[in-house]
Amino acid sequence: MTLFIILLIGFLASGLTIGGLQLLYRTELGKRAMISDDPHRSVEDARVYRDVVLNASVSSALIFGACYGLYDFLFYERAVPAWMIVLEIAAVIFIYDFAYYFLHRYPMHEWKILRGVHSVHHAARNPRTVDSLLLHPVETIAGLTTLFGSIAAVGGIHLYSFAVIFVFYTVFNVLNHAGVNIQRFPFKTLGILAVKHDRHHHSMLSGNYASITPLPDIVFRTVA
């Protein structure tokens, strides 16, 4: 039951973030903060929403399947000190960020192995919230495999650690594609990240390959 509630909270948090940003787009503040007034998608809206529904279905099935099918391997519930929770969260995010960076930069961009797959996501040159879900199923599987592989790499984590990571993961993937740059606290940092990801969508070789933090891009000098 605890795991189900965690997953439900993660999906709800993502949905509320999308809904909140959709409302923001309709306000004067949102309109002024838009990075571009048009997402400049290369596909029709009907195709976008069809792919979004397909991706959401694949994503949900894989998340529930991995969480329940590999529960004993990925999670534990015994009591641990708070510092252990913090350490697990930091370790998983660190491993995931660098692993995803290499997956994203090389197979999906520079090596062109998965460029055709990744081009589905790059249909929008100036992404919006919905584009966070505009993914080919193969990319969805690769990304979630990287996430759960990062959890396995630290030997499994507490359910509370997973709760924080999962909510952060679902919400941040939406915020990266927000398409707004609000230059005021507390949104300024998120605006900077949205601008960087917007630049990334302009070309297949435009840098900014990291997912959650800019650290991998800083280390490998691919910040654009």
SULWO-V64523 format. One record per residue. N is the residue number from 1. SS is DSSP state (~ for helix, > for strand, _ for the rest). PSI is psi in degrees with one decimal (999 if undefined). NEAR is the number of other C-alpha atoms within 8 Angstrom. Layout:
BEGIN
N_SS_PSI_NEAR + N_SS_PSI_NEAR
END
This chain:
BEGIN
1___-40.4_4 + 2_~_-44.6_5 + 3_~_-42.4_8 + 4_~_-42.3_7 + 5_~_-40.7_8 + 6_~_-46.7_9 + 7_~_-41.2_10 + 8_~_-43.7_8 + 9_~_-41.4_9 + 10_~_-46.5_13 + 11_~_-39.9_10 + 12_~_-40.5_8 + 13_~_-42.5_11 + 14_~_-45.7_12 + 15_~_-41.2_8 + 16_~_-35.4_8 + 17_~_-44.5_11 + 18_~_-46.7_11 + 19_~_-42.3_8 + 20_~_-40.8_8 + 21_~_-35.3_10 + 22_~_-38.9_9 + 23_~_-39.3_8 + 24_~_-39.2_10 + 25_~_-24.9_10 + 26___-10.0_8 + 27___163.6_8 + 28_~_-39.5_7 + 29_~_-46.3_7 + 30_~_-41.9_11 + 31_~_-37.8_11 + 32_~_-28.9_6 + 33_~_-5.9_9 + 34_>_131.5_11 + 35___-36.6_10 + 36___144.8_7 + 37___1.0_6 + 38___132.8_5 + 39___-13.9_10 + 40___56.3_7 + 41_>_146.5_9 + 42___3.4_6 + 43___159.7_7 + 44___157.0_7 + 45_~_-38.5_6 + 46_~_-40.8_6 + 47_~_-39.3_8 + 48_~_-52.1_10 + 49_~_-29.3_9 + 50_~_-46.0_8 + 51_~_-34.8_11 + 52_~_-44.8_12 + 53_~_-42.8_8 + 54_~_-46.6_9 + 55_~_-42.1_14 + 56_~_-37.3_9 + 57_~_-46.5_8 + 58_~_-44.5_11 + 59_~_-48.0_12 + 60_~_-43.6_8 + 61_~_-42.4_8 + 62_~_-41.3_10 + 63_~_-49.4_9 + 64_~_-40.8_9 + 65_~_-45.5_9 + 66_~_-43.7_10 + 67_~_-43.4_10 + 68_~_-36.8_7 + 69_~_-31.1_7 + 70___25.2_9 + 71_~_-51.3_9 + 72_~_-22.9_6 + 73_~_-31.4_8 + 74_~_-29.0_13 + 75_>_159.9_10 + 76_>_165.2_9 + 77___2.3_6 + 78___156.6_5 + 79___133.7_4 + 80___156.7_6 + 81___157.9_6 + 82_~_-34.6_6 + 83_~_-29.6_6 + 84_~_-40.2_8 + 85_~_-47.8_13 + 86_~_-43.2_9 + 87_~_-42.4_8 + 88_~_-43.5_12 + 89_~_-47.5_12 + 90_~_-41.5_8 + 91_~_-45.1_9 + 92_~_-44.2_11 + 93_~_-40.2_11 + 94_~_-50.0_8 + 95_~_-45.9_9 + 96_~_-44.4_11 + 97_~_-43.4_13 + 98_~_-38.6_10 + 99_~_-43.7_9 + 100_~_-36.0_12 + 101_~_-48.7_13 + 102_~_-39.7_9 + 103_~_-45.0_9 + 104_~_-46.2_11 + 105_~_-46.5_10 + 106_~_-69.2_10 + 107_~_-35.6_13 + 108_~_-19.0_15 + 109_~_-73.2_14 + 110_~_-40.5_9 + 111___-16.2_9 + 112___7.5_10 + 113___-44.1_8 + 114___22.2_10 + 115_~_-39.0_11 + 116_~_-39.7_9 + 117_~_-46.8_10 + 118_~_-21.5_13 + 119___-23.6_8 + 120___-43.3_10 + 121_~_-31.1_11 + 122_~_14.8_8 + 123_~_-25.2_9 + 124_>_119.5_12 + 125___-28.9_12 + 126___87.2_14 + 127___154.7_14 + 128___-179.5_10 + 129_~_-41.8_14 + 130_~_-26.5_11 + 131_~_-14.2_11 + 132_~_-22.3_13 + 133_~_1.2_9 + 134___85.2_13 + 135___149.3_14 + 136___142.6_12 + 137_~_-34.0_10 + 138_~_-40.2_7 + 139_~_-37.8_10 + 140_~_-46.9_12 + 141_~_-42.8_11 + 142_~_-43.2_8 + 143_~_-44.8_9 + 144_~_-33.3_11 + 145_~_-38.5_8 + 146_~_-41.5_11 + 147_~_-52.5_9 + 148_~_-30.1_10 + 149_~_-34.6_8 + 150_~_-36.8_12 + 151_~_-44.0_12 + 152_~_-32.6_10 + 153_~_-26.4_7 + 154___7.7_10 + 155___21.5_8 + 156___155.1_11 + 157_>_163.5_13 + 158_>_149.7_12 + 159_~_-34.2_10 + 160_~_-35.7_7 + 161_~_-43.5_12 + 162_~_-36.9_10 + 163_~_-47.2_11 + 164_~_-46.2_9 + 165_~_-44.6_10 + 166_~_-43.7_10 + 167_~_-44.2_13 + 168_~_-43.3_8 + 169_~_-47.6_9 + 170_~_-42.0_12 + 171_~_-42.5_12 + 172_~_-33.7_9 + 173_~_-31.1_11 + 174_~_-46.5_14 + 175_~_-33.3_11 + 176___-29.2_12 + 177___21.5_15 + 178___-33.9_11 + 179___14.9_15 + 180_>_147.8_11 + 181___88.4_14 + 182___116.1_8 + 183___55.4_7 + 184___151.1_6 + 185___140.0_5 + 186___20.4_5 + 187___-4.6_10 + 188_~_-45.4_11 + 189_~_-42.9_7 + 190_~_-35.3_10 + 191_~_-40.8_12 + 192_~_-43.7_9 + 193_~_-38.7_9 + 194_~_-38.6_15 + 195_~_-43.3_12 + 196_~_-40.9_10 + 197_~_-32.1_11 + 198_~_-42.3_14 + 199_~_-38.4_11 + 200_~_-36.9_14 + 201___-9.6_13 + 202___-24.7_9 + 203___165.6_8 + 204___-6.9_8 + 205___42.2_7 + 206___12.6_10 + 207___-165.6_9 + 208___58.7_13 + 209___-14.8_10 + 210___160.4_14 + 211___-58.3_9 + 212___-51.9_9 + 213___158.1_7 + 214___3.0_10 + 215_~_-49.6_7 + 216_~_-39.0_11 + 217_~_-36.8_14 + 218_~_-46.2_9 + 219_~_-43.5_6 + 220___10.6_6 + 221___47.3_6 + 222___19.8_9 + 223___130.1_8 + 224___999_8
END
